[in-house]
Amino acid sequence: MENQDQLKEIVKQKYAEIALQTKEVNQSSCCGAGGCSTEVYNIMSDDYSNLAGYAADADLGLGCGLPTQFAKIKAGNTVIDLGSGAGNDCFVARAETGESGKVIGIDFTPEMIKKARKNADELGFNNVEFREGDIEQMPVTANMADVVVSNCVLNLLPNKAAVFKEIFRVIKPGGHFSISDVVLVGGLPSALRSDAEMYAGCVAGAIQKQDYLDLIGSSGFENITIQKEKPINIPDDILQKYLNPEELNNFKQGDTGIFSITVYAEKPAAACCPPGCC
């Protein structure tokens, strides 16, 4: 497996391609990565179309949950969306914050930023902005956000601990996040774990569910709650690219599970900065 910088570059290049793909292609693959399936339609993503603020042109079918539905966003809130893509979650969040709030989308893929800004301009939103940047070093000041959301993004980053520390930094004391992501229960076959394309496809970069929750707690958050959980079943015609028949059978019959979780956590009201600095 490549080092952290190489993995991030793989993801950036892949998501530049994804920005130009159709929603149908993205939904029948793993987070838009290769291995498009003819077996099923919509492997991971949930249906946004009934939520206020939904913009079809901004929906690339890349998510694995509906974090904005669970994020407890209030009118006037400042919301940050991590890995904002073409802007779908930002526009749904904007429907909750209203004109008195502010929504900031952060993405490190220039093609996605360009697409999101175009969508915002066409919608006439002047309180939604998109910033190009790495969510391990967010281009925002500390204690800025009432709410942070993210949809199937953190699994793409090798240094998840750094991201949770950054989330803690940018959330106001007493604020919270709601994040949908991919996690594991049990080990992935080595062929899936080591393949760069499956890393860009949100699966190979996933970590154990309990480790994921432990990272959140060790970053200083409290009241950690799983708001929603669902299994992710990767179709055989994708898995066959990586596993021989015996490996495929063992994987399907084993105790490994791939799950989408939406997790909520709060920054303590007394917190002023990352743990240990006060």
Long-range contacts (C-beta under 8 A, 24 or more apart in sequence): 1-193, 1-194, 1-196, 1-199, 2-196, 4-158, 4-159, 7-158, 7-196, 7-199, 7-205, 8-108, 8-134, 8-157, 8-158, 10-196, 10-199, 10-200, 11-156, 11-157, 11-199, 11-200, 12-108, 12-109, 14-197, 14-200, 15-85, 15-109, 15-111, 15-112, 15-200, 16-109, 16-110, 16-111, 16-112, 18-60, 18-62, 19-60, 19-85, 19-86, 19-109, 19-111, 19-112, 19-114, 19-115, 20-111, 21-60, 23-59, 23-60, 23-61, 24-61, 26-60, 26-61, 26-62, 27-61, 29-201, 29-238, 30-198, 30-201, 30-202, 30-203, 30-234, 30-238, 31-62, 31-64, 31-152, 31-156, 31-200, 31-201, 31-202, 32-60, 32-61, 32-62, 32-201, 33-197, 33-198, 33-200, 33-201, 33-202, 34-197, 34-201, 35-197, 35-198, 35-201, 35-237, 35-238, 35-241, 37-235, 37-237, 37-238, 38-237, 39-235, 39-236, 39-237, 39-238, 40-233, 40-235, 43-232, 43-233, 43-234, 43-235, 44-152, 44-182, 44-202, 44-232, 44-260, 45-152, 48-88, 48-92, 51-92, 51-95, 52-92, 52-95, 52-96, 53-91, 53-92, 53-93, 53-94, 53-95, 53-96, 54-88, 54-91, 54-92, 55-87, 55-88, 55-91, 55-119, 55-123, 57-86, 57-119, 57-122, 58-85, 58-86, 58-87, 58-88, 58-90, 58-91, 58-115, 58-116, 58-119, 59-86, 59-88, 60-85, 60-86, 60-88, 62-151, 62-152, 63-88, 63-89, 63-151, 63-152, 63-180, 64-151, 64-152, 64-180, 64-181, 64-182, 64-202, 64-232, 64-260, 65-151, 65-152, 65-180, 65-181, 65-228, 65-230, 65-260, 65-261, 65-262, 66-151, 66-180, 66-228, 66-262, 67-149, 67-150, 67-151, 67-178, 67-179, 67-180, 67-262, 68-92, 68-93, 68-96, 68-149, 68-178, 70-178, 70-227, 70-228, 70-262, 70-264, 71-96, 71-147, 71-149, 71-176, 71-177, 71-178, 71-264, 72-147, 72-176, 72-178, 72-264, 73-97, 73-101, 73-146, 73-147, 74-146, 75-100, 75-101, 76-100, 76-101, 77-101, 77-146, 77-147, 78-102, 78-103, 78-104, 78-144, 78-145, 78-146, 78-147, 79-103, 79-104, 79-145, 79-146, 79-147, 79-148, 79-149, 80-104, 80-105, 80-106, 80-138, 80-140, 80-144, 80-145, 80-147, 80-148, 80-149, 80-170, 81-105, 81-106, 81-148, 81-149, 81-150, 81-151, 82-106, 82-135, 82-138, 82-148, 82-149, 82-150, 82-153, 82-154, 82-163, 82-167, 82-179, 83-107, 83-135, 83-150, 83-151, 83-152, 83-153, 83-154, 83-156, 84-112, 84-116, 84-130, 85-112, 85-115, 85-116, 86-112, 86-115, 86-116, 86-119, 87-115, 87-116, 87-119, 87-120, 87-128, 87-130, 89-149, 89-150, 89-151, 90-116, 90-120, 90-128, 90-130, 91-119, 91-120, 91-123, 91-125, 91-128, 93-147, 93-149, 94-125, 94-127, 94-128, 97-127, 99-127, 101-127, 102-127, 102-128, 102-129, 103-127, 103-128, 103-129, 104-128, 104-129, 104-130, 104-131, 104-140, 104-145, 105-129, 105-130, 105-131, 106-130, 106-131, 106-132, 106-133, 106-135, 106-138, 106-139, 106-140, 107-132, 107-133, 108-132, 108-133, 108-134, 108-135, 135-163, 135-166, 136-162, 136-163, 136-166, 137-166, 138-166, 138-169, 138-170, 140-170, 141-170, 142-169, 142-170, 142-273, 143-169, 143-170, 143-171, 143-172, 143-173, 143-272, 144-170, 144-171, 144-172, 145-170, 145-171, 145-172, 145-175, 146-171, 146-172, 146-175, 146-176, 147-171, 147-175, 147-176, 147-177, 147-178, 148-175, 148-176, 148-177, 148-178, 148-179, 149-177, 149-178, 149-179, 150-177, 150-179, 150-180, 150-181, 151-179, 151-180, 152-180, 152-181, 152-182, 152-202, 152-260, 153-181, 154-179, 154-181, 155-181, 155-182, 155-183, 155-202, 155-203, 155-205, 155-206, 155-207, 156-199, 156-200, 156-202, 156-205, 157-205, 158-205, 160-207, 160-212, 160-215, 161-215, 161-218, 161-219, 164-215, 164-216, 164-219, 164-221, 165-219, 165-274, 167-219, 168-219, 168-220, 168-221, 168-267, 168-271, 168-274, 168-275, 169-273, 169-274, 171-267, 172-267, 173-267, 173-268, 173-269, 173-270, 173-271, 173-272, 174-266, 174-267, 174-268, 174-269, 175-266, 175-267, 176-264, 176-265, 176-266, 176-267, 177-221, 177-264, 177-265, 178-227, 178-262, 178-263, 178-264, 179-262, 179-263, 180-228, 180-260, 180-261, 180-262, 181-206, 181-212, 181-260, 181-261, 181-263, 182-206, 182-232, 182-258, 182-259, 182-260, 183-207, 183-208, 183-209, 183-212, 183-258, 183-259, 183-261, 184-208, 184-209, 184-256, 184-257, 184-258, 184-259, 185-209, 185-255, 185-256, 185-257, 185-259, 186-254, 186-255, 186-256, 186-257, 187-256, 188-256, 188-258, 189-242, 189-243, 189-247, 189-250, 189-251, 191-242, 191-243, 191-247, 192-239, 192-242, 192-243, 195-242, 198-242, 203-234, 203-258, 206-258, 209-259, 209-261, 212-261, 212-263, 213-263, 216-263, 216-265, 219-274, 219-275, 220-267, 220-268, 220-271, 220-274, 220-275, 221-265, 221-266, 221-267, 222-265, 222-266, 222-267, 222-268, 223-264, 223-265, 223-266, 224-263, 224-264, 224-265, 225-263, 225-264, 225-265, 226-261, 226-262, 226-263, 226-264, 227-262, 227-263, 227-264, 228-260, 228-261, 228-262, 229-259, 229-260, 229-261, 229-262, 230-259, 230-260, 231-257, 231-258, 231-259, 231-260, 232-258, 232-259, 232-260, 233-258, 234-258
